[in-house]
Amino acid sequence: MELSALFFILYIAIVVVIGIVSSRKETEDDFMIAERKVQGVQVAATMSAGFFDGATLSIYLAYIYLYGFSAIWLFVGIALGFLLVRKYAHKIKQKADELKVYSMPEYFFRILGKKNGLMFSFFLVLQFFLLLIVNLIISGKVLAAIFPVPYFLAVIIGGVIVLTYLLLAGFKAVVRTDFFQMIIMFIMTFSVAIFLFGKTNIPVSEFNLGTLGIGNIIGFLILAGFGIMVAPDLWQRIFATKDEQNLKRGLTYSALILPILGIVISVVGLATKTAFPNIVPEDALVTGFSHLLPFGLKEFGMVLLYAVALSSSDTVTFVVSSIFTRDLKNYSQRYSEESMKKLTRFFMIVFIALASLIAIFYQNILALGFSLASLNLALFPIVFGSLYWKLKQRAVFWSLVFGFVSILVLFVTNQLNPQNAVVSLPVVLFSLLIFQKLFRMEPAATA
């Protein structure tokens, strides 16, 4: 217990110090977008940290537990997604710098109109709200396994930690803590995997890449690959990067780093399945760390796991709060002169409080995870199409309405899985094509 407390206090101290240092002489642009000057290894670090968090790890290890190493297709999809974004990143950044936008919905508000900007806000806020709930659930379970504290209190503690450094320095703190968290990712995954691989006899059959089934494999590749292209936190990081050279290098490194981490962390899931064949798959992440590691490495690994579980909660909270801030300033004269820092801080508190409350009472991470993935995927035809064609504003709006209805039906009927979660993509795509024809006389959206 004393060793766990020492590691935990050290982690808290580091992130708080990062927040304090980052807040010195901070401008509005520093707080909102790191003054668009993120460069070097920080670009790869902040991009990678956002996609190796509690939500990704818990869902991934649940599928490793169910299907063996075949679940690695999720990280293959993520790598392909980063390479796809790399192809178009310079075009996105160039347009964002020209329009001086701070968030993905604001970008599409500028090029697709007010109504569609609000639709993007709706999809992305809902998606990231679900993601934050998943991360708070995982971090709460990890903290409750480290210390004898009730789960509800562990969830609240996680929310307070994230808020502490976010309120101090905003997006600049996100970028700087991501670098620290990337170091944590490497230390945690390699140290734990090396120990478990040497101590566990994992059956060769678990390394079959086809066990997941062709439907789920395609689903993972589409959800991860296309989903990266429309990830609002990645877009915000693109906006914040200094130049095209740093941007392309960061995306390339992320495409290499994440599959490597995915392969290594798979050992935890496979070892957990071998040792505990009858647990709930969603608990594989916490069970593996809390029951399979020896004294010292267990305490160290659990605190590192806790840090990783919170690693994208700061980004999620900030991105959604900045969406609210920019929407208020764009759509309402009343808030046009308000400080962006003040508004964003207010929304961060509200967002964390609501997500913590839901995380305490609802803990189905797979349903939440595939809901947010499906919401994300629904935006792909619009985002990709906007890079090549002039889209009709009403066609965009109604295709997104149909996409949301398809996701809602799957969620209510409890049919969300890697195979079915991709349904939102063809629904939006075909709706967009049909409505483009129906509204062909309407002027196309222009930036």
QUIGIUR-V569169 format. One record per run of one state. SS is the DSSP state (2 for helix, 1 for strand, 0 for the rest). FROM is the first residue (numbers start at 0). LEN is the number of residues. If there is no record, write none. Layout:
SS/FROM/LEN  SS/FROM/LEN
This chain:
0/0/1  2/1/21  0/22/5  2/27/9  0/36/1  1/37/1  0/38/2  2/40/9  0/49/4  2/53/46  0/99/4  2/103/9  0/112/1  2/113/33  0/146/4  2/150/49  0/199/4  2/203/4  0/207/6  2/213/16  0/229/2  2/231/9  1/240/1  0/241/2  2/243/32  0/275/5  2/280/12  0/292/4  2/296/13  0/309/3  2/312/19  0/331/1  2/332/3  0/335/4  2/339/22  0/361/3  2/364/14  0/378/1  2/379/7  0/386/5  1/391/1  2/392/20  0/412/10  2/422/16  0/438/5  1/443/1  0/444/3
